[in-house]
């Protein structure tokens, strides 16, 4: 039987990781970008962040449909998340 608390916990942890990463990058961009270029830099960064979601889903979807075991796929996805935080 599936445990909804485990799913909620994993989703909460992923959301927290994304929030921490995005706040760090946003703070760095504000500090390092001249005021006259901030609009261009933030719009480009926002567009790239929006594009990475579907591209990541497509990449892991191709891997998933190739017959890779689900636990191994989750381990690969988790390694990207851990690499980003550490």
N, C-alpha and C positions, 0 to 999 in steps of 0.2 A: 504494500500500500504506500502511496506517495505521502510525503510529509510536507504540508504547505508551509510550515515554519522554516524548513530548510530552504525552500525556494524563495521565500520572502527575505530570509537572511542573505542569501547569495545576491539577490537583486539589490538589496540595500547596500551590501559591500561594494558591488560594482558601481552603483550610483555615487557612493562616497568617494571611491577611487577616481571616477570621472570628475567630480566636483573639485577634488584636491588638485588634480592635474590641470584642469582648466583655470583654476584660480592662480596657480603658480605661473602658468604660461601668460595669462592675462596681465599679471603684475609685472612680469619681466618685460612684456611688450610695452607697457606704459612707461616703464623706467628707461628703456633703451631706444624708444622711437621718438624722433623729434615731433613736436606738436603739429607741425604743418603736414606731416605724413601719416598721422595716426588713423585718419579715416580710411585711407587706402590700405594700410597694413591690417587693420582690424577687419575690413570687409574681405580682403583676400584670405586672412586666417579663418574667418567664419565660413567662407565658401569651401575652403579645403577641409575643414572639420565636418561640414555637411556631406561632402563627397566621400569621406572615409567610411561612413556607416554602410552605405550600399555596396561599396567595393569590398569591405571586409565580409559582409554577408555573402556576397557572390563568391569570394575566394573560399570561404569555409563551406559554402554550399556545394561547390564543386568537389572539395575534398570529401565531404560527407557522402555525396552520391557515388563516389568512387569505391565505396565498400570499406572504408576505414572504420575500425571499431570505435564506438561512441566514447568509451572512457579515454581512449588515446586521443581522439579529437578534442575532448574537453581539456586534457592535459596540455595539448599544444596551445589551445586558446588561453589557458591559464598562464602559460609561460610568457606569452606576450604581455599579459596584464602585470605579472610579477616583475618582468624586466623593466616595465615603464615606471613602476613605483620605486624600485630599488636604485 
